[in-house]
Amino acid sequence: MKIGALTIDSPFVLAPLAGYTDSPMRRIARRFGASMVWTELVSAEGAVRDSEATLRLLEFEQEERPIAFQLFGARPEAMEGAARRVARLSPDVIDLNIGCPARKVVRGGSGAALATDPGLLSELAAAVVGAVDGPVTAKIRSGWDDRSVNAPEIAALLEECGVAALAVHPRTRARGFAGRADWSVIRRVREAVSVPVIGSGDVTGPAEALRMMEETSCDAVMIGRAAVGNPWIFERSVREWSGAGDPGPPPVRERLRVAVLHLDMMVASKGERTGVLEMRKHLVAYLKGIPGASKLRRELVTMEGHLNVRNRLSEEIRSRA
């Protein structure tokens, strides 16, 4: 798949997830086969003000490339200014969020709310495309609610504005993440535009990833929630797609080993206290489905100190030899 001049090696990419897809998670996803990663949602208003907290979300390592910076906002001038500002950090792609359903985002006219105002959206997208030299992409939803499913029309509008690729999450804003994703919307978007289309929604393993590509003709698959604590989903999907066959889920000791690696990266990136605290939600995911996980989970989510958590995980690895 090509996004502008950028070539993506395989069709499985890491979705942007607020509170999750920071640099450590992105690096691990890349090591396990994600062909591209997205940052967490970044406020255009914060970026133009050089907000330290906002710009911290855009810190990345070279091994994360290709990487997309995802911006949200409702003012074309702010989005244009933010795009110029963050382009100085040399991302491979700048991505427009037109899909976030969070109340605090749509309340200001951003995220999924933009799809209800095609005129403003066109102005905003054209401003960002014109502000930067690299490719601009966008992530959209089916529409605002079941009475206003307009993803194909919004996709065509964005292509006219110069957007180089589109990611489609086929649930409406009203549905949030509930119910089943309607993959037929992805196919309709694929038929409406000539730029690459990335499908998203309800992909929990390699079988679903390949089925989405077959049913929708999408060019790539964006995996988010299913990748939390499970970076192997990319490696397994790549192997299945390439004809090598899905090796299946990793053994427990491997899951725990990568959890230790992730913990170490979090602490190195964010400091001991913040790193340990923010790692807790990832640990819960790494332990999901492991025999005897409930007791270990209760210990780890209340434990303080990097070495204490690390040693407890290492002890568990040895006990499962």
C-alpha distance (Angstrom), angle and dihedral (degrees) to the residues before:
residue distance angle dihedral
M1 . . .
K2 3.79 . .
I3 3.80 125.0 .
G4 3.75 102.9 -167.8
A5 3.81 103.8 -53.0
L6 3.81 92.0 -21.4
T7 3.81 117.0 104.5
I8 3.81 119.2 -152.4
D9 3.81 114.0 -151.9
S10 3.80 100.2 -147.4
P11 3.81 134.6 9.8
F12 3.81 98.6 -110.7
V13 3.81 118.5 93.8
L14 3.81 136.6 170.7
A15 3.80 115.3 -108.2
P16 3.80 122.5 -135.0
L17 3.81 109.9 -101.4
A18 3.80 119.9 -178.0
G19 3.78 110.0 -125.3
Y20 3.80 93.8 12.5
T21 3.80 117.6 53.7
D22 3.78 97.7 70.9
S23 3.80 122.6 141.6
P24 3.83 96.8 -79.6
M25 3.81 93.4 51.8
R26 3.80 91.5 44.5
R27 3.80 92.0 51.0
I28 3.78 92.1 50.1
A29 3.81 91.2 47.8
R30 3.81 90.5 52.1
R31 3.81 91.7 49.2
F32 3.80 89.3 53.7
G33 3.78 96.4 49.4
A34 3.81 110.6 -81.7
S35 3.80 102.8 147.1
M36 3.82 94.6 -153.7
V37 3.79 137.3 9.6
W38 3.81 136.4 -152.0
T39 3.80 127.8 -148.5
E40 3.76 123.4 -125.2
L41 3.79 117.2 -86.2
V42 3.82 110.9 -67.7
S43 3.80 125.4 -160.4
A44 3.79 114.8 -123.7
E45 3.79 89.5 -153.2
G46 3.80 90.2 54.8
A47 3.79 92.5 46.9
V48 3.80 94.8 53.0
R49 3.81 89.2 50.1
D50 3.83 90.3 50.4
S51 3.80 89.2 -122.2
E52 3.79 107.6 -169.2
A53 3.80 92.5 -142.6
T54 3.81 91.4 50.2
L55 3.79 95.6 47.7
R56 3.80 90.8 46.7
L57 3.81 87.8 65.3
L58 3.81 88.0 61.2
E59 3.81 97.2 55.4
F60 3.79 110.8 118.4
E61 3.79 143.5 162.4
Q62 3.79 124.3 -121.0
E63 3.81 91.8 -113.6
E64 3.81 88.4 66.9
R65 3.81 92.9 67.8
P66 2.93 131.0 153.6
I67 3.79 88.9 53.4
A68 3.81 132.4 165.3
F69 3.80 123.2 -151.4
Q70 3.80 108.7 -143.6
L71 3.82 116.1 -147.4
F72 3.78 129.7 -171.6
G73 3.78 129.3 -169.3
A74 3.79 143.4 120.5
R75 3.80 102.9 -135.1
P76 3.83 114.8 82.9
E77 3.82 91.9 -151.6
A78 3.81 91.6 52.5
M79 3.80 92.5 46.3
E80 3.79 90.9 48.7
G81 3.80 91.6 48.7
A82 3.80 92.0 46.1
A83 3.80 91.7 49.6
R84 3.81 90.7 52.5
R85 3.79 90.5 46.7
V86 3.79 98.0 49.1
A87 3.82 92.9 40.2
R88 3.82 85.9 71.3
L89 3.81 86.8 68.1
S90 3.83 88.7 61.7
P91 3.80 105.0 -124.0
D92 3.79 115.8 176.8
V93 3.82 92.1 -128.9
I94 3.80 137.9 12.5
D95 3.79 112.0 -143.5
L96 3.80 128.0 -158.9
N97 3.78 116.2 -142.2
I98 3.80 109.5 -139.4
G99 3.78 94.8 151.3
C100 3.80 112.4 58.1
P101 3.83 108.2 123.2
A102 3.82 96.8 -168.0
R103 3.80 112.4 130.6
K104 3.80 94.5 -131.9
V105 3.82 89.5 54.3
V106 3.80 100.5 44.3
R107 3.81 91.7 41.3
G108 3.79 88.2 71.0
G109 3.80 93.0 47.5
S110 3.82 94.7 -100.6
G111 3.80 132.7 117.4
A112 3.79 115.2 17.3
A113 3.81 91.1 -0.2
L114 3.81 90.6 72.1
A115 3.80 90.8 69.6
T116 3.81 88.2 66.0
D117 3.83 91.2 60.8
P118 3.83 108.8 49.9
G119 3.80 92.6 174.3
L120 3.79 93.8 56.9
L121 3.79 91.2 40.9
S122 3.80 91.6 53.1
E123 3.80 91.2 50.1
L124 3.79 92.1 47.3
A125 3.82 95.7 47.1
A126 3.79 93.5 46.3
A127 3.82 90.3 49.9
V128 3.79 92.9 54.0
V129 3.82 94.5 43.3
G130 3.78 89.8 51.0
A131 3.80 93.2 47.6
V132 3.81 99.7 59.4
D133 3.79 138.2 46.9
G134 3.80 97.7 -142.8
P135 3.81 128.3 72.9
V136 3.80 121.9 -71.1
T137 3.80 120.7 -151.3
A138 3.80 133.7 -179.2
K139 3.79 137.7 -146.9
I140 3.80 115.5 -146.7
R141 3.82 140.2 175.4
S142 3.79 130.9 -136.6
G143 3.79 90.3 -94.8
W144 3.78 141.4 -74.4
D145 3.82 97.0 -65.3
D146 3.79 139.8 -21.4
R147 3.81 90.9 -77.6
S148 3.80 93.4 55.5
V149 3.80 108.5 43.4
N150 3.80 99.4 157.5
A151 3.80 104.6 149.1
P152 3.85 95.0 125.5
E153 3.80 91.4 51.9
I154 3.81 92.9 45.5
A155 3.80 90.1 47.6
A156 3.81 91.7 52.5
L157 3.80 90.7 48.5
L158 3.80 91.3 51.6
E159 3.79 91.9 48.8
E160 3.80 89.1 53.3
C161 3.81 88.3 53.5
G162 3.81 90.8 56.0
V163 3.80 101.9 -98.2
A164 3.82 107.4 159.4
A165 3.83 101.0 -152.5
L166 3.80 139.6 2.2
A167 3.79 133.8 -142.7
V168 3.81 114.8 -156.0
H169 3.79 126.5 -158.6
P170 3.81 103.3 -170.2
R171 3.78 100.0 -146.3
T172 3.79 124.2 93.2
R173 3.77 122.5 -117.4
A174 3.80 88.7 -109.8
R175 3.81 90.6 58.7
G176 3.79 95.0 48.0
F177 3.80 103.3 -175.9
A178 3.81 96.1 -30.4
G179 3.78 126.6 113.4
R180 3.78 126.2 12.6
A181 3.78 121.9 -42.1
D182 3.81 111.3 -114.2
W183 3.78 102.1 -130.1
S184 3.81 91.2 -174.4
V185 3.81 86.7 76.8
I186 3.82 89.4 61.2
R187 3.81 89.9 53.3
R188 3.80 91.3 49.4
V189 3.80 90.4 51.8
R190 3.81 89.8 47.7
E191 3.81 88.6 54.5
A192 3.81 92.7 46.9
V193 3.82 99.2 55.3
S194 3.79 140.3 39.0
V195 3.83 97.1 -146.9
P196 3.82 119.6 91.9
V197 3.81 116.2 -77.6
I198 3.81 122.8 -150.8
G199 3.79 116.3 -158.1
S200 3.79 124.0 -144.3
G201 3.79 137.1 179.7
D202 3.82 138.4 77.1
V203 3.81 95.2 11.9
T204 3.81 105.0 144.9
G205 3.79 100.5 157.6
P206 3.81 146.8 -2.4
A207 3.81 93.8 -75.6
E208 3.81 92.5 57.1
A209 3.81 91.8 43.8
L210 3.78 92.9 55.8
R211 3.79 92.6 40.9
M212 3.80 90.3 54.3
M213 3.81 89.9 53.5
E214 3.81 91.4 48.9
E215 3.80 96.3 46.0
T216 3.81 98.3 41.8
S217 3.82 104.3 26.9
C218 3.80 87.6 -132.2
D219 3.80 116.0 164.4
A220 3.80 96.4 -133.1
V221 3.79 142.3 3.6
M222 3.80 124.4 -124.0
I223 3.80 114.2 -149.0
G224 3.81 121.4 -165.7
R225 3.79 125.2 146.1
A226 3.81 93.0 27.7
A227 3.82 89.9 58.0
V228 3.82 94.9 58.5
G229 3.80 105.5 109.1
N230 3.81 87.3 -6.4
P231 3.83 112.4 79.5
W232 3.82 88.0 152.9
I233 3.79 88.2 79.6
F234 3.81 88.0 80.8
E235 3.80 95.6 48.0
R236 3.80 91.5 46.3
S237 3.82 92.8 47.2
V238 3.81 92.5 49.5
R239 3.80 91.3 50.7
E240 3.79 92.5 48.6
W241 3.82 91.7 46.5
S242 3.82 92.5 48.5
G243 3.79 92.6 50.7
A244 3.80 96.1 -109.8
G245 3.81 92.0 113.3
D246 3.78 132.3 -116.9
P247 3.84 108.9 -75.3
G248 3.79 90.3 -156.6
P249 3.80 128.9 -125.9
P250 3.81 118.8 -30.9
P251 3.81 123.2 -102.8
V252 3.80 118.1 -94.5
R253 3.81 93.8 -105.5
E254 3.82 90.7 56.0
R255 3.79 91.2 50.3
L256 3.78 90.6 51.7
R257 3.80 92.1 45.1
V258 3.81 91.5 55.6
A259 3.81 90.0 45.2
V260 3.83 87.7 58.6
L261 3.80 90.5 48.8
H262 3.80 90.5 49.5
L263 3.80 91.1 48.9
D264 3.81 91.9 51.6
M265 3.81 90.9 49.4
M266 3.81 92.1 49.0
V267 3.80 92.3 52.2
A268 3.81 92.4 45.6
S269 3.80 90.1 49.7
K270 3.82 101.4 41.3
G271 3.77 107.9 17.9
E272 3.78 127.9 -101.1
R273 3.79 102.6 -73.3
T274 3.82 98.3 42.1
G275 3.79 92.8 37.7
V276 3.80 93.5 53.6
L277 3.81 93.0 44.5
E278 3.80 94.9 48.5
M279 3.79 91.5 44.5
R280 3.80 92.3 62.5
K281 3.80 94.9 81.2
H282 3.80 89.9 49.6
L283 3.80 91.8 49.7
V284 3.80 90.4 54.1
A285 3.81 87.9 55.8
Y286 3.82 94.9 45.8
L287 3.80 89.6 52.6
K288 3.80 96.1 47.3
G289 3.79 111.0 127.4
I290 3.80 95.5 3.8
P291 3.84 113.1 135.8
G292 3.79 109.7 -103.4
A293 3.80 91.8 11.3
S294 3.82 97.5 136.6
K295 3.81 95.6 69.2
L296 3.80 93.2 43.0
R297 3.80 90.9 46.9
R298 3.80 92.1 53.0
E299 3.79 90.1 52.2
L300 3.78 96.4 47.1
V301 3.81 98.6 46.4
T302 3.80 91.4 56.0
M303 3.79 98.2 37.7
E304 3.80 119.4 106.8
G305 3.79 128.8 -154.8
H306 3.80 128.8 50.3
L307 3.80 95.4 -113.8
N308 3.79 93.4 46.8
V309 3.80 92.0 54.9
R310 3.79 92.4 40.9
N311 3.77 93.5 49.7
R312 3.79 92.4 48.4
L313 3.80 91.0 52.4
S314 3.80 91.3 46.3
E315 3.80 90.0 50.1
E316 3.79 89.3 53.1
I317 3.81 91.0 50.0
R318 3.81 90.9 53.6
S319 3.79 92.2 47.4
R320 3.81 90.8 56.5
A321 3.82 96.0 50.7
